[in-house]
Amino acid sequence: MADKKSYPFRSIPELLMKNASVFKNETAVLYKKDGKYISITYEELYHRGLQVSRGLRKMGIKKGDKVAILSETRPMWMLADFGILNLGCIEVPIYHTDSPEQIAYILNHSEAKAVFVSTKAQYQKLLDVVDKINIEFVVSHDRFLGDPKLPVLTLFQLSEISEDMSEAEKKEIEDSIKSIESDEIYTILYTSGTTGKPKGVLLTHKNIISNLYYTERKTGKILTKDDIFLTFLPFSHVLGKTDSCYLPMYVGAKIAFAESIETIADNMKEVRPTIMVTVPRLLEKIYARIMDVTHNMSDTKKALVHWAVDVGKNYVIKKYIEKKEPSILRYSIADKIMFQKLRGSMGLDRLKFFVSGGAPLDRDLNIFYWACGLKVLEGYGLTETSPVLCVNEPDNFKFGSVGTLLGETEVKIAEDGELIFRGPQVAQGYYKMPEATKESFTEDGWFKTGDIGHIDEDGFVYITDRKKEIIITAGGKNVAPQAIENALKFSKYISNACLYGDKKPYIVALVTLNIERIIDYAKENKLRYLDVSDLAKNEKIIKLIKKEIEKVNKNLAKVETIKKFAILPQDFSIETGELTSTLKLKRRVVYQKYRDIIECLYTDEGTCFTCAEASSSSKS
């Protein structure tokens, strides 16, 4: 085991302080304003963070105080982040999609003294619960008039941009940075709450720094200061923060901010990133878009695409799965006439690899990406583990696995198949929740993940499902839903899926439609409809989705097959509450919201709410 002297930084603020000296005039941040990308150097980023710290000190914020950030992923996040951390304060990130009630809970539970907000809309959420919270002041990136009930000043005002920082002021803040110990709490990071109230995870500086140290070593040290990370994941989530913000800073690389998740396709073309940290849902959407474009091609071009994909998949399977030496000639031709153009058209011609986390990635989807010359390295971790526990490497990977362990990390499997980990990245516990801490963390440092999995003879870890999400049917059979849901989402006509069947005689599914492809299908088949809800009830659409489900059923054991399903009139989303900010299903919300539809699927009729009975043909 390496000791903590192996880590080059004691704290996150020290990371920026030292690298601002090393990479002084190198670009740290790129963001778009008025249609153009603006750059901030490492030295400028560091200096502006010091100015925010100076302002917070003048407002009475001191070491150990909690300060919240309620914002979309944008450069302001980083300024607020380092402004808070430089003083030895504890940061409390809040998802910008959270409701006023959720925000009030986190602010009160964490005992935050101040809040950074991005826009007036986020400030308004605070105003909506102003009588329920105890905040001293708010700092906003955007300019607007505040309410006397809740004082607000702009980031420029707090930073006193026009006032030069004196050497004495700079020394005081830098002394504060140097005094931060690695075992001090860096953040109270609230889980996204897929079940119950969010828990405040206590992460230390060492948790994050050790994770960066071993993650960088895992990538084969191919990350350099010349890399460009395209960043879009929420910084309120540990994956986005650690691997889309701190990891590029760790190696002196550039962080390019996407304007929004809706503009990712355009931003990829503009930035031409070398690294992207992502979640499976984005990879699914890119795949769906590629299939949409292919669908509208002439028969000749369509046949060429399918030929190239088949050649690419066969090459990848033979080389990386069967460990044989495939012929390079056919693949080189497919790559030259198809995949190179595809990568160039998407702005991914310089991409070294995607890193995928946050949720399981479909194995076949990953093979497709590798066939296209786009490496996807799947990893695994949780908020409580900073996040990375294991990850595939560019030259040491297995499809379907989440890779091998990071340095200093240990794993064991409980009797029920639950994976339990110990290492320097494991959190101290949950803030003000001793019972929850006792339930998830052992006294000797092991964390119970709640995930079921296994480890192969080469040390590769495989996740099969969430312990709490495994469906136990009325017959006592266990069904892992995630792999089946991923298989359904592979259909070009299905956008999302959620399985149900706990204590029930059979499995049912709620599915949402891929609107673009369904509308194309409706036009081709001359279907009349007023809106999407009309299409969801259309007999031909129901039969179409039934066929897609039957394709999946054929590869399932009898107990796993979907016997009935319902088509929902709208997709799951963050805004409507069914998805977390990292696009994972909130099963409890889905079950509560669509309980009547689910229960209908267990009636004798089985056809209400646009339900249709699926084929029971399957392998036993």
N, C-alpha and C positions, 0 to 999 in steps of 0.2 A: 504493500500500500504506500502511496505517496503521501507525504505530510503536507500540511497547509502552506509550507514555505515554497512549495512547487507552484502555487498560484501567484501570478505576477502582480495582482492587485488585491488590496485588503478590502476595498469597498467599491461600489459602483461609481460614486463621484471621483474616487481616485483614478479609476479607469479613464475617465474623460480628462482629468487634470494632467495625467502623464501623457496620454495620447495627443492632447492638444499641443504638447511640446514636441512630440515625435513627428506628428503629421500636420504641423502648424498651418500651412497654406493649402493643404489638400482639401478637396471638397468633402464635407461630412454629410450635408443634406441637400437634396434637390426637391423643390416643390413648385407647383404650377400657379402662376398668378397672371391674370389678364392674358391668358393664352400662351404664356412663355414660362420656361423653367428658370427659376432663380436658385442660385447656389449659396450655401453658407459654409464657410471653412470650419475646420476643427477649432481653430483659435477663436473665431467669431462665436461659435456655438458655446464654447466654454465661457467666454467673456459675458455673453448675454445671460447665461445661467447664473453667473456671479451677481449680475445686476438684479435678477429676480430675487436671489438670496438676500441681497442688501435691502430690497424693499420689504421683504417679509420680516426681516429683523426689525425694521423701523415700525412695522405694524404690530410688533410685540410677539411674533412667533419665535419660539426657542426650541432647543434640542429636546427631542422626545415628544413634541406636539404632533398631532395628527392633522394632515391637510389633504383634502380630497381633490380629485380631478374628474370632472364630468365633461367629456369631450369626445368627438369623433377622432379618428387617427389623423393627426396633422402635426406640423412642426411645433405649434404651441405646446403640444403635449410634452415634447422634449424639454422645452424651456422651463415649463412648470415642474417637470420631473426633477431636473437637476437643481432648480431653484430651491425645491423642498429638501432634497436629499443632501445638498451641500451643508445644510445646517444641522444634520443629524436628526432630522425630523422623520416621521413615519408617513409614508404615502398611502392614500386610500383611493384606488381607482374605482370609478363607477361607470358602468356601461351607458353610452349615450342613448341607448334604446330603452333604458329602464323607465318605469312609470314614476310619477311623483311619490307614490306611496313606498315603492321599493327604494327610492333614493333616500326618503326620510328614515327608513329602517336602517340603512347602512350608515348614514351620517350619525344617527343617535347611538347605534350599537358601537361604532368605532370611536365616538366622542371627538369627531373632527371639529376643529376650530374655524377653519376657513375652507372655501371651495373655489377652484378654478373652473370656469365654464367657457365654452367655445362661442356660443351664440345667445341671442336673446331668447330663443326657444328653450334652451336648456336653463337659462335663468328663470324663465316663467315657471318651469317645473318646481323650482325652489320656492317661488312666490306662492304657488298653489298649496304648499305645505308649510308656509313660513311660521304658522302658529304651533307647529309640531316639532320644529327643529331649533337648535341653539347654535347658530352660526354667527361668528363675529363680523365677517365681511366676505364679499365675493369679488373675485378678480375675473374679468372677461377679456377674451381676445378681441371680439367685435365691440364697436362703440354703440352705446344706446343709453337712454335715460333709465336709471334704476328707480326703485320705489323706496321711499324713506323707511319702510319696514325692514328692508334688507339692503344695506349699503353696498354699492358696487363701484369698483374703479377698474380702469382698463389696464391691460398688461403693460402698456407703455407708461402709464402713470406710475404703476408700482415699480417698474424698472428704472424710472427716471432716466430715460434714454439720453436726454440732452446733458445730464450731469456726469462728468467724468468721475470714474471711480478712483478714489485716492489710494495710495499705496497702503495706508493704514487699514482702510476698509477691505482691500483685497487680502491683506495678510490675515486679518481676523477670520475671514471666510475660509481661506486656505488652511489656516490652523484648525478650523472646525473640521474640514475634510480629513486632515491628517489624524485627527483624534478619533475618527470613527473606527471602532473595532469590528472585525469580520463577523463576530457572533451577534452583533446588534441587529434588532429588527429593522428591516428595510421597508417592508410593506405589510399591510393587512389586505390581502387580496381575496375578495369575496367570490365564492364559486358562483357559477351562472345559475345554479338552482334548478337542475332538471328534476329534482325531487325535494319538496319542502322548502323551508327558508334557507337562504344562502348562508354559508359558514365562512367566517373570516380566517383565512389561512395565514399563519404567521411565518413569513419568509425572511431569512437573514441575508446579509450581503454575501456571506460565504456560500449560502445555498446557490445563489445566482452565479457568482464568480467561478465556483468549482464546476458548475454546469457548462459555462462558457469554455472553460479550460479544456474539459474532456470532450465536449462536442467538437471543438475546433480540431483536436487531435484525431477524432473519429473521421473527419472528412479528408484525412490524408494530408492535412496542411496545404490543400490546394486553394484555400481562401487567401486572397491577397488584398492589398490596398486598391488594386485596380478593379475589384469586383463592384458591381452595382446590384444592390438588393431592391427589388420593387416591393414596397411595403403597403399592405392594405388591411391586414388583420387588426382587430381592435387591440390597442395597447392596454385595455382593461383586462385582457386575457394574457396569461403567462406565456403562451406560445408566441403571440404577436410581440410581446414586450421583450422577452429574452432573445428570441431568434431572429426577429425582424428589426430590432433596434440595437440591443446591446451586442449581439454577435458581430454585425458589421463594424460597429465601433471598436470591438475587441481587436480586429485586424486592420483597422484604418480604412475600411471600405466606404462606399457611398450608400446613403439611404435615400432612395427616390420614393416620394409619397405618391400613391395613386390618388386621383381626385375623389373617387368613390368606388364602391364595388361595382357599380353600373358602368363605369368607364374603364374597367380593367383592360378590356380588349384594345381600346385606343391607346391607353397608357403603355401597354406592352410594346406597341409599335413605336411609340415616341422614345421610350427609355432604352429599349433593347437590353433587358436585364441579363445578368449572368447567373443570378441566384434568385429563386422565389420560394419563400416559405408560405405554404398554402394549406388548405383543408380539402378533403376529398370532393366536397360539393362544387368547388370551382373547377376541379379537373373533370367532374361529370358534366358541368355546363359547357366547358370547352369542347369536350368530346361530342356533346349533343349538337353544338354549333357546326363542328366539322361534318357531322352526319347530315345536318340540314343543307349545307352547301353542296354536299355530294348528291343529295336527293334531287336537287334542282338542276343537276348537270345533264348533258345529253347521254344517251345510252352508251356511247363509245367511251366518253370520259369517265362515266360511272364505273364501267367495267375495268378501266385502267386503274382507278383508285382501289377497287376491291382486289385486283390482282396484286398491286403493290402492298396493300395491307396484309394479304395472305402470305406473300413472300417475306415481309418483315416479321410477322408473327412466327412463321416457321423457323426463320433464322434465329430469333431470340430464344425460342423454346429449345432448339437443338443446342445452341451455344451455352445458354445460362441455366437451363433446367436439366437437359439430358447430358450436359457436359461433353458434347461431341464437337467436332470441327466442321461446321457447315460451310458450304460453298459460298465464298464472298461475292462472286461475280453477279449472281441474280440480285442479291441484296444491294450491291453497289449501283446497279442499274435502277432499281426501284427507288433508292435514295436520291439518285441524281435527277430522275425525271419527275419524282413526286415529293418525297419527304423534305428535300432541301427547299423546294418552293413553298411547301406548307410552313416550315419553320420560319422562313423569311417573311411570308405574308402575315404571320402572327407576331413578328418582332422577337422571335425566340431563336434566332440564328446564332446568338452568342451564349445561350443558356448552358451553363455547366450541369445544373440539375435543379429539379424541384425538391423541396423537402416537404413531405406530407405528414400532418399530424392532426390531433383533435378528434378524429373519428376513424373507423376502419376504412381502408381503401380496397375496393374490389380488385382481386388478383388479376382478372382478365383485362380490366381497364388499365392496370399498370403495365401489363404485357403490351397492350396497344400503344401506349406512350413510348415504351422502349423501342418498339418496332418502328416508330416514327423518328427515332433518334433523339428522343427527349427522356432523359433519365429521371425517374421519380424515386427518391429514397424515403421509404416509409419509416417513421419512428414512432415511439410510444412514450407517454408520460402523462402526468396529471398536474393540476394546480399545486397539489401538495408536494410535488417533486421537481418543481422549478423550471421547466417541466420534464426534461429529457432523462429517461431511464435507460433506453436502448434505441439504437438507430442503425439502419443499413448503411453501408459504406459504398462509395463509388465502385470499388473493386472487390468488395466482399459483401454479397447480398444474396437473399433468397426471396423470390416472389411469394407473397402471402405471409411473410414474417414481418416483424417490426425490428429486426436486426439483433445485434448482440449488445451486451451490457457496456455502459460507459465505465471508465476507470473508477476504482474504489467502490463500485456498486455491486451489491450482492442480491441474489434472488432465491426464494424457496417457494415451494408449492404446498398449500394447506391440503388437508384431507379432502375437502370438497372441491379442490381444483383451483382455489383462489391464489392469485399471484401476490406474494408479499416481498417488499424490497427494503433494503437498507443502504444508505450511502450519504455522502456529504450534501447532496441536493435535497434530502428529505426534510420537510418542514418541522417546526417545533410543536405544532398542534394548531388548535383553533382558538381564536380570541374569545375569552369569556365563555367558553363552552367546554368545561372539564369533562363532562360525560361523553360528549362527541369525540373529544380528544382520546379519552380512555378506550373508546370503542374502536377507533381507527389506528391508533399508534400504541406500540408496545413500549414498556419501560426501557428496553434495551435498543430502541431506535428503529424497529421495523414498522413499515407502513403497510396496512392492508388496503389493497387497491380496489377491491370490489369487482375485479375483472377475472374472468376464468381463462386459463390458458395452459400452454405446455412449452417445454424447452426441448429442442432436438439434440442429437449427439454432438453437433457442432457449436452448440451454445446459442442458436438462434431462438428467439422468443416468438411465440405465436399467441395471439389473443383470439379467443373464440366468441366471447360475449361478455356483457356485463352481468355480474351475479344477480343484481336486483332486477335486471330486465329479462332474465330467462323466464320463458312462459312454462308453467307447469299445468298441463291440461287436467281435466276432471279424471282422466284415467291414470294420472300420475306420471305421464311422460314429459320429459324436458325438451323444449324447443328453443333454440337460439334464434332470435328474430333478425338480427342485423344482417347476416349473410343473405338471408332470403329477401329482405328489403332491398339490399344492394343489387341482387339479381333482377328484381322487378324494375329498378331504376335504370337498368341497362337497356330496357325497351325504349325505343325512340318515341313511344306514345305516352310513357309514364314519367312524370316529373318527380314524384315523391310517393312514399308508401309507408304505412304503419300497420304492423301485425298485432293482433289481439287473440287471446285464447286462454288466459289464466283462469283455472278452475272451470273451464268450459269444455264441452265435448269435442270441439274441433277448432281449427284455426280460421280466422277471418282476416280480411285486409281492408283498410281504407286507402284508396289511391287517389292521387291528383294527376291532372292531365298536363302533358307538354303542349301548351296552347298552340304554338306555331305549327307543330306537326299535325295536331288534330284539326286545325283550321284547313291546312292543306288537304288532309284526308276528306274533310267535309266538302271542299270545293270539287275534288276529283270525283266524289260520289254523289254530287249534286244534292247534298243534304240541306234542308231548310232549317234555319235557326235564328233566334233573336240575339242570344248571348251565350256565354260559356255554360251557364246553368242549363240552358236548353240542350246543348251538346251532351252534357253529362247525363241527361235523361234519354238521349236518343238511342233507339234500339240497336242501330248499326254500330254506334260507338260502344255500347255495352258489349256487343258480340266481339268487337275488335279487342277490347281490353280483356275479355274472357279468354280469347286465343293467346294473348300475351302471357296471361297468368298460367294457362295450361302448359305453355312452353317451359316455364319455371317449375311447375309441378312435376313434370316428367323426370326431373333430376333430383327430386326430393324423396325422402322416406315417407311412407304413408301417413305417419303421425304429423309430419311437417306440412303436408299439402294444404293449400288454401281452398276451403270448401265453398265459401261465399265471400263476396266483396261488395263494396260500395264505392261509387265514384263521387268524390266531393267537388262542388262547383268552383272552389278556389284553392290555390296552392297553399301549403304551409309557409309561414314567413315569420321573421323576427317581429315585425310590426303587429301581427295578429296573435303572437304569443306562443305559437307551436314550436318555434325554433329558438335555440340559444344564439348568442352573438357569434358563435363559431359554427352555426348552422347544424347543430345536433338536435335531434328530436326531443322535445319535452313531452315524454309519453303521458305523464300524469295530466298535463294540460289537454293533450289530444283526447285522452279517454273521457275527461270531464266534459269537454266541449262537444264531443260527438257521441255521448253516451247513448242517446236515443237511437241513433243510426246503428251503433254496435249491437245494442240489445235486439233491434229488429232483425239483425242477421242471424239471431238464434231462435227466431219464431218459425213456425211451420211454413208460413207463406214464403218468407225469405226473399220477397221481391219488392218490398217497400223501400223507399229512399234510394231508388235506382239500384237495387241489389240484384245480382244474378248469381246463380249457382255455378260454381266452377267444377270442372271435370275432376273426378276422383282418381283418374289414371295416374299411376306413379309407380316407382320401384318400391318394393316392400323392404 
